């Protein structure tokens, strides 16, 4: 179980770093290309699922 938690944590950390990078580009007034927009959508989708998985993992861990 501990290995799964660390894996999910690393995935979350990596996706958040990608999101930070993309938001920094937007903050500097640069326009995202269509491929960057698709990547941003993919990062948001990944974060959505990873947050759901980490929440379920936390609940299951608390109940066991």
RODO-835109 format. One line per 10 residues: number of its first residue (from 1); for each residue y, z, x of N, C-alpha, C, O. Coordinates in Angstrom, 1 decimal, decimal comma. Last residue first. Example, Ala and Ser with C-alpha at 12.3 -4.5 7.8 and 13.67 -1.06 7.14 Angstrom:
2
2> -2,2 7,1 12,8 -1,1 7,1 13,7 0,0 7,9 12,9 1,1 8,0 13,4  -5,7 7,8 13,2 -4,5 7,8 12,3 -3,3 7,8 13,2 -3,3 8,5 14,2
//
This chain:
64
64> 1,1 7,2 -8,7 -0,2 7,5 -8,0 -0,2 8,7 -7,2 -1,2 9,1 -6,6  3,6 6,9 -9,6 2,6 7,4 -10,5 1,3 7,7 -9,9 0,5 8,4 -10,5  5,0 5,9 -7,4 5,4 7,2 -8,0 4,3 7,8 -8,9 4,2 9,0 -8,9  3,8 3,4 -7,2 3,7 4,4 -6,1 4,0 5,8 -6,6 3,4 6,8 -6,2  4,6 2,2 -9,6 3,2 2,4 -9,3 3,0 3,4 -8,2 2,1 4,3 -8,3  7,4 2,1 -9,0 6,9 2,8 -10,2 5,4 3,2 -10,0 5,0 4,3 -10,2  7,5 0,5 -6,8 8,0 1,9 -6,7 7,5 2,7 -7,9 7,1 3,9 -7,7  6,4 -1,9 -7,8 5,8 -1,2 -6,7 6,2 0,3 -6,6 5,4 1,2 -6,4  8,4 -2,6 -9,6 7,1 -2,2 -10,1 6,3 -1,5 -9,0 5,5 -0,5 -9,3  10,5 -3,0 -7,8 10,6 -2,0 -8,9 9,3 -1,6 -9,4 9,0 -0,4 -9,5
54> 9,5 -5,1 -6,3 9,8 -3,8 -5,6 10,0 -2,7 -6,6 9,6 -1,6 -6,4  9,3 -7,1 -8,3 8,1 -6,6 -7,6 8,4 -5,3 -6,9 7,5 -4,4 -7,0  12,0 -7,4 -9,0 11,1 -7,0 -10,0 9,8 -6,4 -9,3 9,3 -5,4 -9,8  13,0 -8,2 -6,5 13,5 -7,0 -7,1 12,6 -6,5 -8,2 12,3 -5,3 -8,3  11,7 -10,6 -6,2 11,4 -9,6 -5,3 11,9 -8,2 -5,8 11,3 -7,2 -5,5  12,8 -12,1 -8,3 11,3 -11,8 -8,3 11,0 -10,6 -7,4 10,3 -9,7 -7,7  15,5 -12,3 -7,5 15,1 -11,8 -8,8 13,7 -11,3 -8,8 13,4 -10,2 -9,3  15,3 -13,5 -4,9 15,8 -12,1 -5,1 15,4 -11,5 -6,4 15,0 -10,3 -6,5  14,4 -16,0 -5,7 13,5 -15,2 -4,8 14,0 -13,7 -5,0 13,1 -12,8 -5,1  16,6 -16,9 -7,1 15,3 -16,8 -7,8 14,4 -15,9 -7,0 13,7 -15,0 -7,6
44> 18,5 -16,9 -5,1 18,7 -16,1 -6,3 17,4 -15,9 -7,0 17,1 -14,7 -7,4  17,3 -18,9 -3,4 17,5 -17,5 -2,9 17,7 -16,5 -4,1 17,2 -15,4 -4,1  17,5 -21,1 -5,1 16,2 -20,6 -4,7 16,3 -19,2 -4,2 15,4 -18,3 -4,4  20,2 -21,4 -5,3 19,4 -21,2 -6,5 18,1 -20,6 -6,1 17,6 -19,6 -6,8  20,8 -22,0 -2,6 21,3 -20,8 -3,2 20,6 -20,4 -4,5 20,3 -19,3 -4,8  19,4 -24,4 -2,4 19,0 -23,3 -1,6 19,5 -22,0 -2,2 18,8 -21,0 -2,2  21,0 -26,0 -4,1 19,6 -25,8 -4,4 19,0 -24,6 -3,7 18,2 -23,8 -4,2  23,3 -25,9 -2,6 23,3 -25,3 -3,9 21,9 -25,0 -4,4 21,6 -24,0 -5,0  22,5 -27,3 -0,3 22,9 -25,8 -0,2 22,9 -25,2 -1,6 22,5 -24,0 -1,7  22,2 -29,8 -1,5 21,0 -29,1 -0,9 21,3 -27,6 -0,7 20,4 -26,8 -0,9
34> 24,8 -30,3 -2,2 23,8 -30,2 -3,2 22,6 -29,5 -2,7 21,9 -28,8 -3,5  27,0 -28,2 -0,2 26,4 -29,5 -0,5 25,3 -29,2 -1,6 25,0 -28,1 -2,0  29,7 -26,1 -1,0 28,3 -26,2 -0,7 27,8 -27,6 -1,1 28,2 -28,2 -2,1  32,9 -26,0 0,6 32,1 -26,4 -0,6 30,6 -26,6 -0,2 30,3 -27,2 0,9  34,7 -23,3 1,9 33,9 -24,5 2,1 33,1 -24,8 0,8 32,7 -23,9 0,1  36,1 -21,0 1,7 36,7 -22,2 1,0 35,9 -23,4 1,2 36,3 -24,5 0,8  35,1 -18,8 2,7 36,0 -19,5 3,6 36,4 -20,8 3,0 37,1 -21,6 3,7  33,3 -18,1 0,7 34,5 -17,3 0,9 35,5 -18,0 1,7 36,7 -17,8 1,5  31,1 -19,8 1,2 32,0 -20,0 0,0 33,3 -19,3 0,1 34,3 -19,8 -0,3  30,2 -18,6 3,5 30,6 -20,0 3,5 31,5 -20,3 2,4 32,6 -20,9 2,5
24> 29,5 -16,2 2,5 30,5 -16,2 3,6 31,1 -17,7 3,6 32,3 -17,9 3,8  27,3 -16,9 0,9 28,6 -16,4 0,3 29,7 -16,4 1,3 30,9 -16,6 0,9  25,5 -17,6 2,8 25,9 -18,6 1,9 27,2 -18,1 1,2 28,1 -18,9 1,0  25,1 -15,1 4,1 25,6 -16,3 4,9 26,1 -17,3 3,9 27,2 -17,9 4,2  24,1 -13,5 2,0 25,4 -13,2 2,7 26,0 -14,4 3,4 27,2 -14,6 3,3  21,7 -14,8 1,5 22,7 -14,8 0,5 24,1 -14,5 1,1 25,1 -15,1 0,7  20,3 -14,3 3,9 20,6 -15,6 3,5 21,7 -15,7 2,5 22,6 -16,6 2,6  20,2 -11,5 3,6 20,9 -12,0 4,7 21,2 -13,5 4,5 22,3 -14,0 4,8  18,5 -11,4 1,3 19,9 -10,8 1,2 20,7 -11,4 2,4 21,9 -11,7 2,2  16,1 -12,4 2,5 16,8 -13,1 1,4 18,3 -12,6 1,2 19,2 -13,5 1,0
14> 15,5 -10,4 4,3 15,8 -11,8 4,8 16,5 -12,6 3,7 17,4 -13,3 4,1  15,2 -8,1 2,7 16,2 -8,1 3,7 16,5 -9,5 4,2 17,7 -9,9 4,3  13,0 -9,0 1,1 14,3 -8,7 0,5 15,4 -8,7 1,5 16,4 -9,3 1,3  11,0 -9,2 3,1 11,4 -10,3 2,4 12,8 -10,1 1,7 13,6 -11,0 1,7  10,9 -6,5 4,0 11,3 -7,5 4,9 11,8 -8,8 4,2 12,7 -9,4 4,6  10,0 -5,3 1,6 11,3 -4,9 2,2 11,8 -6,0 3,1 13,0 -6,3 3,1  7,5 -6,5 1,4 8,5 -6,8 0,3 9,9 -6,4 0,9 10,8 -7,1 0,6  6,3 -5,3 3,7 6,4 -6,8 3,5 7,5 -7,2 2,5 8,3 -8,0 2,8  6,4 -2,6 3,1 7,1 -3,1 4,2 7,3 -4,6 4,1 8,4 -5,1 4,5  4,6 -2,6 0,9 6,0 -2,2 0,7 6,9 -2,7 1,9 8,0 -3,2 1,6
4> 2,2 -3,4 2,0 2,9 -4,2 1,0 4,3 -3,9 0,8 5,2 -4,8 0,6  1,7 -1,3 3,8 1,9 -2,6 4,3 2,6 -3,5 3,3 3,5 -4,3 3,7  1,2 0,8 1,9 2,4 0,9 2,8 2,8 -0,5 3,4 3,9 -0,8 3,5  -1,2 0,0 0,8 0,0 0,0 0,0 1,3 0,0 0,9 2,2 -0,7 0,6
//
